[in-house]
Amino acid sequence: MKDIELSDFSQGALKGIRVIDFSRYIAGPYCAALLGYLGAEVIRVEKPTGGEDRFVTPIHDGSSSLLFMTGFGKKALTLDLKAVEAKEIIKRLVTTADIVVANMPPKVLKKLGLDYESLKSIKRDIILTTQTCFGHEGPWSDFNGFDGIAQVMSGSAFMSGTEDEPRRCATPYVDYTTAIFGAFGTLAALRQRDEFGAGQHVQASLLGSAIGAFSGAIIEQEALKTNRRPEGNRGQTSAPTNIFKTLDGSIITQVVGNGLFGRLAVVLGKPEWETDKRFQTDVLRAEHRHFICDVVSDWAADLRTDEAVQILSAAGVPSGPVLGISEVANHPQVEAMNFLQNVEYASSKNISPAVRVPLDFSNYAPVLEGPPQIGEHSEETLLEIGYTCLEIENFKINGVI
């Protein structure tokens, strides 16, 4: 085995891998962005006027905050997928690629020639990674959908709200979970391609991810028929898990297991709770959660947020402050971990904050780059796959790119 130098890691594990990203919004684009974070070259393909996700919550020159999360470090090629010329352009792109990412219903993929069988006929070892809302089989397989729809169909919104008002989580966690599952599956497919020489179709879905994320509650219901009802922020399988008001804000505690509960009992000045028959297991504490939470609520109400968190944390009890969005970026822990970084967009004069991939390696430190402008790399990419300057100019004239 050769000696390994740190420089061998400098460009990432996926150096030399090319990804063609036909996806939009979050699940697909972030999946491709994660592969780019690991060193792959990612070419984003969008319609000539720009993909829809470019214009959601605009922050710079009409480009969205979403793009700064899912488009970092990519190249951009514009292409009208319905144009006659698109089929040949796609064929040439796929010939040079290792991975195609597309989050479209199966019928749409087939119509555009982006289904696995069509792509495999172009390149035998291609890997196609797709994300759908409801999955690739079943009566809803061709329906469109977004994160919130999967949330409410997984039971999560029902249990997160109240009896009268189900509560969708503002964070599109299903989209990001689906992106991570897609990237995870793609890495496995690459490993198998390297070993066996064949590609495959990697398929993830929003509904599957939502059910996976909420699986504990679903499994409990199917096994025990508990028929739990929503109680907002109050946990139901242990105690105390809840959000509590302080003198100047709110905190959360999450206490699971006898060890953590014993520490909390000491903080609250209730050492007798450790031997109280009502509180000997998580199940028993859950049954008495309202009493326990009321005591914690009274305790927190007399303290400032930072005092309460400091006391609990010093005792080893998991807790944290409820931060407003304006407070997140300036929190000392967020700053220490450098989760937010400034990136350039279009020029060095345009600087925007972006959130890096929250994954760190001891031997690899990628540089976060801003997202591309519409069609920024169209000419470069088309020249690379064999088109002439004249052909590219005609594509522009005819609205193909």
Summary of the structure (lengths in Angstrom):
residues: 401
radius of gyration: 25.1
end to end distance: 47.5
largest distance: 83.7
contacts: 1245
relative contact order: 0.13
helix: 43%
strand: 14%
